[in-house]
Amino acid sequence: MRRARTALDLADPRAESPGESLIRIVLLQSGLPAFVPQLTIPTGRGVYRADFAWPGAGVLLEFDGRVKYFLGTPTGQALHEERRRELALVEAGWTVLRTDWETVTRRPEQLVARLHLALRGRAPLHRIPQH
């Protein structure tokens, strides 16, 4: 019963994949600062949503699951669209980190270490409009 309650407490309906749910658990257990899931970010190339964001530090974390690149949209097109999206976010002042299933499940400490470095190394560059 306690495990079920813990799982429900950690659940977030904004997660768009099992990978995002696993990342959320890793982040919550890591001692990292609080994050914003599924933050909407306006850029010069359009409005995008980031999987995890630390607005005060200008850092984003994106989960690259296989579904994004290999199901539905042809792989080349998916890669091109994702590259344009990342470029727009970088041009808007964000640092974009990426992770994948293998890192989250086998080496979560590496993900946490990368995030600690990114969050320490950045001063706030911009303000996010309040919605």
N, C-alpha and C positions, 0 to 999 in steps of 0.2 A: 504494500500500500504506500509506503514511504517513497519507493522508487517511482511509482505512478504519479504521486503528487509532485515530486521533483521534476519529472518529465513534463508534466502539465505547466509547472511554473516556468520552465525554460522554453516552452513552445512559443512560437511567434508566427502568426498567420501571414506575415509579410515575406517569409522565406519562400523562394521560388524553386528550390530544389533540395534534395537530401543533403547535398554538399554544403549548401548555405546553412542548413540546420546544424551540421557538424561543426562548421566554422564558428557559428554563434556560441556553441558550447565551449569550444577551445578558447574563444575570446573572453567569455564570462569567467572562465577558470584561470585565466592568465595573469590577472593583475594589471592588465592594460587599462587605460582610461576608457570611459563609456564611449560607445559608438552609436551612430544613427544608422539603422538599417533602411535600405531602399530610399536613400535621399534623392530627391529630384533636383537636378542641377541645370540651370540655363547656361548655354554656351553660345558663342558666335555662330555655331553650326547647327543649333537645335537644342532641344531639352532632352536630357538623358537621366537615367536613374542608376545610381551606384549601389552595389550590393551592401557595402559597409563603408561608412564615412566618419572621419574625425574632422568636422568643419573647422575647428579652431586651429588645427595643424595643417590643413590643406592636404590631407592624406585620404586616399580611397583604397579599398581592397576589393578586388573582383575575383570571383570564383569561375574558373574555366573548366566547365564540365564538358564531356564528350557530346552531349546533346546539342550544345550551342553550335558546334562545328560539323557534326556528322549526321544529324537528323533534320529533316525538313529542308532548309535552305542549302543549296549546293555549297560544299566546303569552301571553294575559292571565293564565292560571294560573301559567305559568312565571315571569313577572315578579312576581306576588304572592308566590310561594314564595321567590324569590330575595331580595325585599325583606325578608320576615320573617327569613330566614336572616341577612342582613346586619345587621338590627336586633339580633338575638340576639348576634351577634359584637361589635357596638359596645357593647351593654349589658354584655358580659363584659369590657370594657376594651380592646378591640382597635381600632386604626385600620385601616380597610379601604380599600385602593387598588384600582382596577380598570384594566384595560387591554384592548385589543382587537387584532385582527389588523393593522389599518392602522398603529397606533402601533408595534407590534413590528417590522413589516417595513419601514416607511417613516421612522419617527422614533424609533428605539430610544433615542437620546440623551435625548429628553424623558422617557421612562419612567425611565431611570437617574437623571436629575436629580430627578424627583419622589420616587424612592425615597431618594436621598441626603438630601433635605430631611426626609422623614418619619422616617428613621432617626436623624438628628441631633436632631430636635425632640422626641423622646420619651424619657422616663425609664422604666425598668421599672415596670410597674403591678402585676404579679402574677407568680406562679410557675406554670408549667405542670407538672402532675403527670407524673412519669416513668412510662413504660409499659414 
